[in-house]
Amino acid sequence: MIGEFYNKVIAIELLGETVKVCLMLPIYTHCFYAGQMNSQP
């Protein structure tokens, strides 16, 4: 896994030209993708 962790809260993965960003909080974990937003419906 290629990723950079900042304070163990934000995880960023490089998936080709798309960046997967995950917010890892004690309450919940939320992930979203950035980079190819124009290809999303």
C-alpha positions in Angstrom: 0.0 0.0 0.0 1.3 3.4 -1.0 0.1 6.0 1.5 1.0 8.9 3.7 -0.4 9.1 7.2 -0.9 12.4 9.0 -1.5 12.1 12.7 -3.1 8.7 11.9 -6.3 10.6 11.0 -5.9 11.2 7.3 -4.7 8.5 4.9 -3.9 9.3 1.3 -3.4 6.5 -1.2 -2.3 7.1 -4.8 -4.4 4.9 -7.1 -3.1 5.6 -10.6 -4.3 9.1 -11.3 -6.9 8.9 -8.6 -6.2 9.8 -5.0 -8.1 8.0 -2.2 -8.5 10.1 0.9 -9.7 8.5 4.1 -10.5 10.2 7.4 -9.9 7.7 10.2 -11.6 9.1 13.3 -12.3 7.2 16.5 -16.0 7.5 15.7 -16.1 6.6 12.1 -14.0 6.2 8.9 -15.0 8.1 5.8 -13.3 7.6 2.4 -13.6 9.6 -0.8 -11.8 9.8 -4.1 -10.3 12.9 -5.8 -8.6 13.4 -9.1 -11.1 11.9 -11.5 -14.1 13.7 -10.2 -15.1 14.7 -13.8 -15.6 11.0 -14.6 -18.1 10.6 -11.8 -21.8 10.8 -12.8 
